[in-house]
Amino acid sequence: SEFRNRRSRRRADWHDYRKPWIYLVTVTKNPTLPGPLSVIKADSDGLVYADPVGAGGIIRDSIECFMAEEEEHIDIYRYVVMPDHVHIVVRVKTFTCK
């Protein structure tokens, strides 16, 4: 599919993604999923943030659950659920076969 072809082009052929490293992962929302994953808002001080809604809330909860289960092997430094994609900064702590 077009999505798989695009994804594979974004990976470096020379890098072993199973080894300890820090990665920035971006996951794009499937266009058939209705509605945004988050709504961009501003607080009383004018700071802008993304507030997860709908499926975005489920994604946020899944990331936090994954963090608790895989803390021995993986750290998730930061993540943000944007309206049509998710950014995750991940540190792989140990070599993994997955």
Disulfide bonds with the S-S distance in Angstrom:
none
